[in-house]
Amino acid sequence: MKTLYRQFTVATLFILAISILIGFTIANIFYVSITKEETIRQNVAIAEEIVSTVESIPYSEESFNSYMQAVAKLGYQIALADSSGNMQFFGEPFDDITFPEPANRVLTENETYTGVDNLTDKIFMIGHFTNELHNTVGVPFERDGERYGLFIRPDTKLVSTDIHSVLIGFVAAIALVSIIGMIFMARQLTRPIVQLTEATKHIARENYSYPLDIRRNDEIGQLSESFNLMQKQLQHNDLARKSFISNVSHDFQSPLMNIQGYADLLKSPNLAEQDRLAYTAIIDEEAKRLSSLTRQLLLLTSLDQGAYPMKVKEFQLDEQLRSAVRKYRWRLEEEDINLSYQLAPTRFHGDPELLDNVWDNLLTNAIKYNKSRGSIEITLQSDETGTIVAFKDSGLGIPKDALPQLFDRFYRVDAARKKDSTGLGLSIVHQIVSLHHGTIRVNSKEDEGSEFILHFPHP
């Protein structure tokens, strides 16, 4: 497997090699275009200065040789050629003393020879440092009536001076520090990724409490924070899933056991008619409860999975609320509850079928948990922020500590409220309101009543 550490190391070394190659190429281009010509001019000028001195001062053979040796000691390699092809050398010896053909024109045609210009078989400026006779500059001169050619180049040992050694050491140190730093950074980069990989394996085994302590102020630190948030959310979802299964099992088991028990009692041949009717009514009530629970669970599952096909259209919201009130008129009269409403004519953009579930749940709760001779107020209005719907009742109210959990699935405030309740109604309300990009707020006091305020922004 190609680990990230290995890939990072290889990539860094590759970049370092490419950088060296590019740097070498740029240095060569600079040398070829600027430095080489300047070096040639300087060497030719030195050679001409030597020749001028030799021609102007009548040296003896011994003095001439001494003078050439003295010049060579200043850091030059010198080759002296006469018209007969004899060669005399001063200073450090050349590695290759092959006399180049173009150099003959110094003797035959009095031309100046620049050997570096003729180095076509060398890579850029490397030819400048080759210790060979053809890598010289040559100028003609006459001495004692005989024609000579003076070929000169700086001593190659001069190139390896202390400053060059320091420069080479500096470059080597930079390369070494870069490689060590790269290896350290690669480890620093891959260590948290290894930890994240290990954490994902634990999550795959449903261990949502694996400690992941990565504190960095970079993208990996942000990834770690997001991973921790995801881990907490998965842990919460896992607990919610297990609680959901437990609650569903309990809520299905209870009415099924009641139906089974009262169905067995109905088999008794000596059962009184009054008891038979009572048992039948209980079975019917429990069956309706199961039907309601199943329908609400299916709706919640569809909303959770995004499978519910929202049929958004524009309709009269005030008319829909009036229709919802008319459906429960008989229950209001039966419970002796007074209902009043103020519904401003409102065109609304949403799914009327889903919203009908919202009004049914809020209205049935307001009736179910109200007091005898209580009241319900429904208001509908619009402003510049959106549409506002409020359901206010004078019922039992909700304890303050129960408000944060009010929209949790299967949550019921107390045992007195479990009758005819699945604990799913307000969760469905909250989900549908969220699908319409709305919000729901609850104001409630015990024994004084509750108010549910829904706000839908303008589309």
Buried (B, 14 or more C-beta within 10 A) or exposed (E): EEEEBEEBBEEBEEEBEEEEEEEEEEEBEEBBEEBBBEBBEEBBEBBBEBBEEBEEEEBEEEEBBEBBEEBBEEBBBBBBBBEEEEBEBBBBEBEEEEBBEBBBBBBEEEBBBBBBEBBEEBEBBEBBEBBBBBBBBBBBBEBEEEBBBBBBBBBBEEEEEEEEEEEEEEEEEEEEEBBEEBBEEBEEBBEBBEBBEEBEEBBEEEEBEBEBEBEEEEEBEEBBBEBBEEBEEEBEEEEEEEBBEEBBEEBBEBBEEBBEEBEEBEEEEEEEEEBBEEBEEBBEBBBEBBEBBEEBBEBBEEBEEEEBEBEEEEBBBBEBBBEBBEEBEEEBEEBEBEBEBEBEEBEBBBBBEBBBBBBBBBBBBBBBBBBEEBBBBBBBEBEEEBBBBBBBBBBBBBEEEBBEEBBBBBBBBEEEBEEEBBBBBBBBBBBBBEBBEBBBEEBBEEEEBBBBBBBBEEE
